[in-house]
Amino acid sequence: MRKTLIFPLILALLAGSMSSVSAAPNLDPMSNAKMPIIGTSCSKSGAVVKNTVFQFTCKSEDGYLVWSGAPLQYKTPANYIKGYAIGQSLKKSNPAEEYEVIICKNTADGYVVKNFEIQEGSVSKANLAILNDYYGYMGCWDGITSTNKKAPSTISIPDPSGFAYYHPSGQLFRVDYNINVLYEEIVEIFSRSTEEGVEWLSAFQVEGAFDREKTDACSAERIENNWKIKSLVPDMRTLSYSYGSDWRVFPEEISEYDSGRITSDPYTSTPLRVFVWELYEDDVNGDYGMGNWRRLVVSSDGGISHIMSQCPYEDESELLKISSWDLEVAPKQIKAPVGKVDKKSNAYKTMFAAGKNFARVSMANDTAKSQCLSAMSTGMIKVRGIPQYLGVQARQLQSFLNTASGFQGCLDGFGK
């Protein structure tokens, strides 16, 4: 675990071009800094400001003119279509379960996944390139969860910010590293104590975005239950603009799960969104996890604030009971040795006799291959359905079984 940084998170000023940033077709990344924010004032009813992915319209609300927004449909990028096809393929080899998108995550990380387990082998470089692109990754998510075999011709999702962020002040900040640091710091502090953890959460919340009386009450309950944030891993492949994130919040009058969000001053800039793989622990629910789109706001000095509350958002007793997002590795497949078989060899003759003995104690559903493979790999066979060690002779028998002649002798003897 890295050492805790106690100084504010300030983003490094970038130099150079934005040529490496993936974006929606025909979108100038610098134009994002000039887009309005939902709910802020505007001067002319009906005025429209838009880019490729989002449209703002000036409308009257409660006697005031404010910007309202709606996502736009645009032509599906090529990588999205390719990622969608990968998702459909992964869906076939991984029967539907909760959190199917974890399959896309593990595949993008380079693992071959089948039946929700990591298999031997590696993902092709071509597929890795697609899945580690924003649109390819989002395409995989939609492909693995959709019942439609063909990708849509148009989509309506936010555009990626890439590794950098243009602020309305005109400055260009690097965000990828510092977003990771922000979440790492939260986890680091919680590893010390819950009390310090909830204080740290509050310290980096968007200023004025939360009702402190409500969040303080939640903090007290979290401390009482020994609540821990064990892991917050932002999936940087998902980092994108969040035009539809309204800084205004209108809580329900009666809400069982109130995050404490309140109407605050307008954001200083359009929030970013990133999907975060989250793991928690407390004395009431044990280990549990959830994945969330989290919003982050970049200030004019480059500091990052999050919109994440210490109050529960939903019934945590109903959440996935896991302590890790890492998929289990499938048991290594045991392969029979191959090569020339010498039926006159000592290995063949010894294992022929052993195979006959294996057959005598086997059940009807035990096969020659399963019993011989088990003896070779573990030194055990099933005796009338119960695993039993072969005793002092196990190692010698295993050495014979690891030869083509010995293994074939076992199979032949079992069949007699």
C-alpha positions, -999 to +999 in steps of 0.1 A: +000+000+000+014+034-009+021+060+017-007+085+024-005+119+008-016+146+032-014+175+007-043+185-016-046+167-049-035+191-075-034+181-112-004+185-133-006+210-161-002+194-194+016+206-225+012+193-260-017+183-282-048+162-275-043+140-305-043+108-284-077+115-268-105+093-280-137+113-287-170+111-305-167+118-342-161+155-352-159+166-315-133+192-306-124+184-270-118+221-262-154+228-269-164+208-238-150+236-216-174+261-233-206+239-227-230+252-201-241+233-170-276+221-164-296+244-142-273+274-146-289+306-159-292+315-195-304+347-212-327+337-241-355+312-240-351+286-268-314+292-272-296+260-281-259+249-274-248+215-285-219+193-294-220+158-310-233+140-279-254+165-259-278+194-264-285+222-240-317+243-244-326+275-225-360+270-208-381+287-182-384+270-149-402+286-119-399+320-135-362+317-143-343+309-175-320+279-170-302+254-192-319+221-197-302+192-213-307+160-233-284+134-248-281+132-286-280+102-309-249+100-331-234+075-355-219+045-338-181+046-338-163+016-354-147+005-321-181+004-304-193-020-330-163-042-326-165-042-289-202-050-291-193-081-311-168-091-285-194-087-258-218-109-277-191-136-281-183-134-244-219-138-236-220-171-253-191-185-234-203-170-200-239-179-193-258-149-178-251-141-142-251-109-121-226-083-131-219-096-166-197-065-173-171-080-150-164-103-179-155-074-202-133-059-175-113-091-170-110-097-207-098-061-212-073-068-185-059-096-207-076-127-192-094-154-212-127-159-194-151-188-198-179-199-175-170-169-153-136-183-146-101-173-159-087-199-183-053-206-197-042-185-226-042-148-235-064-123-253-054-112-288-036-079-291-063-068-315-091-074-290-071-058-262-067-027-283-105-025-289-114-032-253-090-007-239-106+021-260-136+038-244-160+031-272-148-005-276-152-011-239-186+005-237-196-016-268-185-047-249-207-038-219-237-033-241-230-064-262-227-087-233-259-074-216-281-070-248-304-095-264-298-079-298-271-096-318-263-066-339-249-033-326-271-002-330-264+021-359-266+051-335-258+055-298-263+080-271-235+079-245-212+106-232-179+112-249-146+102-233-124+128-217-092+109-223-063+114-200-067+152-198-094+177-190-101+211-203-114+235-177-135+266-185-106+286-172-087+276-203-063+253-185-056+218-194-052+193-165-041+157-164-067+137-145-061+100-149-033+096-123-049+119-097-083+102-099-066+070-090-048+087-061-080+102-048-097+068-044-065+051-032-063+077-004-098+070+007-091+033+010-058+040+028-074+061+054-102+036+061-075+009+066-065+029+097-100+035+112-136+041+102-136+075+120-107+088+100-122+073+068-155+091+070-137+124+079-116+119+048-147+112+026-162+145+038-129+164+032-130+157-006-167+160-013-178+188-036-181+218-013-217+226-004-231+195-021-241+177+011-263+183+042-236+180+069-263+172+096-274+142+076-239+130+066-227+134+102-255+112+114-245+086+088-209+089+098-218+081+134-238+050+123-209+039+101-184+042+130-208+022+152-210-006+126-172-005+119-178+003+082-148+000+060-142+009+024-118-019+014-113-011-022-123+016-047-109+009-082-118+035-109-120+018-143-102+045-163-114+030-195-148+045-187-137+080-179-160+104-197-179+137-195-211+138-175-232+165-191-264+151-177-252+153-141-274+180-125-258+200-097-293+207-085-307+180-063-344+176-053-346+148-027-378+129-022-397+140+009-397+105+022-366+086+012-354+055+030-319+060+015-311+097+015-275+104+005-276+138+020-272+156-013-286+192-014-289+219-039-255+236-039-238+263-059-233+254-095-204+232-104-173+250-115-171+228-146-188+199-162-184+168-140-165+137-152-179+103-146-159+070-140-172+036-132-157+024-098-155-012-086-162-010-049-157-034-019-170-027+016-172-044+049-191-038+082-202-057+113-238-059+100-235-070+064-200-086+063-183-083+029-202-068+000-196-050-032-211-028-059-202-010-090-211+026-095-208+055-119-191+081-097-190+118-105-159+140-101-156+178-103-124+195-114-119+230-099-101+260-115-069+252-095-069+216-107-082+200-075-106+171-077-137+167-055-161+137-055-198+134-052-199+104-029-216+102+004-210+082+036-248+076+037-261+043+022-277+046-013-296+014-011-303-017+011-267-029+016-279-063+029-291-071-006-259-063-023-235-088-038-217-107-010-181-107-023-147-097-010-129-094-044-138-085-080-111-109-093-126-139-110-114-173-099-089-191-120-103-223-135-086-255-123-057-264-145-067-290-170-048-323-166-036-337-199-026-372-205+010-377-216+015-383-254+042-402-273+053-436-284+038-465-263+060-495-256+038-523-243+069-544-233+081-517-210+080-520-172+059-488-170+032-503-193+031-537-175+030-522-140+003-497-149-017-524-168-019-544-136-027-512-116-055-502-141-071-536-136-071-530-098-085-495-103-114-509-123-123-534-095-129-506-070-145-481-094-182-471-096-201-472-129-197-435-135-159-437-131-140-439-163-105-453-171-094-418-181-107-401-149-092-426-126-059-428-144-056-389-146-065-386-109-039-411-099-013-393-121-020-358-108-029-364-071-019-400-063-055-407-054-084-426-071-120-430-061-127-463-043-164-470-045-169-432-049-147-421-021-112-405-028-084-427-015-047-422-015-026-449-032-002-451-003+035-456-003+034-468-040+017-435-051+049-417-062+062-446-082+029-451-099+027-414-107+061-415-123+049-444-146+017-426-153+036-395-165+049-416-194+029-424-225+035-461-220+025-461-184-007-441-189-018-462-219-011-493-197-035-479-171-062-473-196-058-508-212-057-525-178-089-507-167-107-519-197-100-556-191 
